[in-house]
């Protein structure tokens, strides 16, 4: 699991290769990733948006931007967590993802960025 804390917000990521949704012969490698966000600040914070960088070793890097995560903009009190699952498809056996979330401190109204740690996406057969 990859973990990083920025401005009191801890992001943990666990990527997993999804064999059922992947089609190796068609160069389709699907990876799920599980995210847990934990607020260690004494103030409430809200996740406003995300910006992901996806790097595929056979393709160009892409950027994914949007409001919230999976249609939600969660508010987290001190020590609360929010977890969700998403996925990414690569055309090659290897790549990585990283990025950041934009949060707002609901007491001070200050916006801040929280780094999402880089995590590798590697087809298990590539490791043999």
C-alpha positions in Angstrom: 0.0 0.0 0.0 1.3 3.5 -0.9 0.6 6.2 1.6 1.3 10.0 1.7 0.3 12.7 4.1 0.0 16.4 3.0 -1.4 19.2 5.2 -2.8 16.7 7.7 -4.7 14.6 5.1 -3.4 11.0 4.6 -4.0 9.3 1.3 -3.5 5.5 1.1 -3.7 3.6 -2.2 -3.9 -0.1 -3.0 -3.8 -1.1 -6.7 -5.0 -4.5 -7.8 -4.9 -6.1 -11.3 -8.4 -7.1 -12.4 -8.0 -10.3 -14.4 -11.8 -10.6 -15.2 -12.0 -7.2 -16.9 -8.7 -7.4 -18.7 -8.1 -8.8 -22.3 -4.4 -9.4 -22.7 -4.7 -10.4 -26.4 -6.4 -7.0 -27.0 -3.8 -5.0 -25.0 -6.4 -4.2 -22.3 -5.0 -4.3 -18.8 -7.5 -3.1 -16.1 -6.4 -2.2 -12.6 -8.6 -1.4 -9.7 -7.4 0.9 -7.0 -8.7 1.4 -3.5 -8.3 4.8 -1.9 -8.6 5.7 1.8 -8.5 9.4 2.8 -8.1 10.3 6.5 -8.3 13.8 8.0 -5.9 14.4 10.9 -6.7 18.1 11.1 -8.8 19.5 13.9 -10.9 21.4 11.3 -13.4 19.8 8.9 -12.2 19.5 5.4 -14.0 18.9 2.1 -12.6 17.2 -1.0 -13.5 19.4 -4.0 -11.7 18.0 -7.0 -9.2 15.6 -8.3 -6.4 15.6 -10.9 -4.8 12.3 -11.9 -1.8 11.7 -14.1 -1.9 8.2 -15.8 1.3 7.0 -17.4 1.1 3.9 -19.7 4.5 2.6 -21.0 3.0 2.0 -24.5 0.9 5.1 -24.7 1.0 8.8 -24.0 0.5 10.1 -20.5 -3.0 11.3 -19.8 -4.6 13.7 -17.3 -8.0 13.2 -15.7 -9.6 16.1 -13.9 -13.0 16.4 -12.3 -15.1 17.4 -9.3 -15.0 15.1 -6.3 -14.4 11.4 -6.4 -17.0 8.9 -7.8 -19.6 11.6 -7.8 -19.0 12.7 -4.2 -17.3 15.6 -2.4 -17.0 14.1 1.1 -16.6 16.3 4.2 -14.3 14.8 6.8 -14.2 15.7 10.5 -11.0 15.1 12.5 -9.9 11.4 12.3 -12.7 10.5 9.9 -12.0 8.5 6.7 -13.6 8.2 3.3 -12.9 5.2 1.1 -13.7 4.4 -2.5 -12.7 2.2 -5.4 -12.1 3.1 -9.0 -10.2 1.7 -11.9 -7.9 2.5 -14.8 -7.2 0.7 -18.1 -3.8 0.6 -19.7 -2.8 -0.6 -23.1 0.5 -2.0 -21.8 1.5 -4.3 -18.9 3.0 -1.5 -16.9 2.3 2.0 -15.9 1.7 4.2 -12.9 -0.7 6.8 -11.5 -0.3 9.8 -9.3 -1.9 13.2 -8.8 -3.6 15.4 -6.2 -6.9 16.3 -4.6 -8.0 19.9 -3.9 -9.5 20.3 -0.5 -11.0 23.2 1.4 -10.7 23.8 5.1 -14.4 24.6 6.0 -13.4 26.8 9.0 -10.9 29.0 7.3 -12.1 28.6 3.7 -8.5 28.0 2.6 -8.1 25.7 -0.4 -5.1 23.3 -0.4 -3.7 20.5 -2.5 -3.2 16.9 -1.1 -0.7 14.7 -3.0 -1.8 11.3 -4.1 1.3 9.0 -3.9 2.6 7.5 -7.1 1.5 3.8 -7.4 2.6 1.2 -9.9 0.2 -0.7 -12.2 1.9 -3.9 -13.2 0.4 -7.0 -14.8 1.4 -9.9 -12.5 2.7 -12.0 -15.4 5.3 -9.3 -16.1 6.9 -10.0 -12.7 7.8 -13.6 -13.7 
